[in-house]
Amino acid sequence: MEMETSTTARSFNWLIFTALLLLSIVTACVTMVDLLTMTEADYGSDGPQSRAEFRWGSLHTTLLIILVPLTLWLVKCWKKLHVFSIPLAIILLGFYYCLFFLTFTVGWVGMQGMLGLAIAFVIGGLLLLIYFIRFVSERFSVKK
């Protein structure tokens, strides 16, 4: 029974991760195409509030210094973490999505990266919570 549940959870995790990864790629591409094809008429009287532009600062460096070791740790401990690995990968995906928008956009469009991070954090956190509750309940049911 536990093996079937584990396989089901793993399949569900991969489905959610793949869907979020594809959604993030599509939204990033659509946003960048929209930003790169805007004309002066699209800006209005305020000028370009949001635009595609590369920028790199201490925030980007700090995020990358934190994200790369966490990603390497997750890859190294992938099998040990079992069903918890993909929810953690979803949260990391959200951070990379946010870093992408912080690095390649200027203006209000950067909020899209923060929204993506929030969505990834909620989905990953809920999956972690559900699997943790199931893990703890299985541990206590075995001891009885």
Buried (B, 14 or more C-beta within 10 A) or exposed (E): EEEEEEEEBBEEBEEBBEEBBEEBEEBBEEBBEEBEEBEEEEEEEEEBEBBBEEEEEEEEEEBBEEBEEEBEEBEEEBEEBBBBBBBBBBBBBBBBBBBBBBBBBBEEBBEBBBBBBEBBBEBBEEBBEEBEEEEEEEEEEEEE
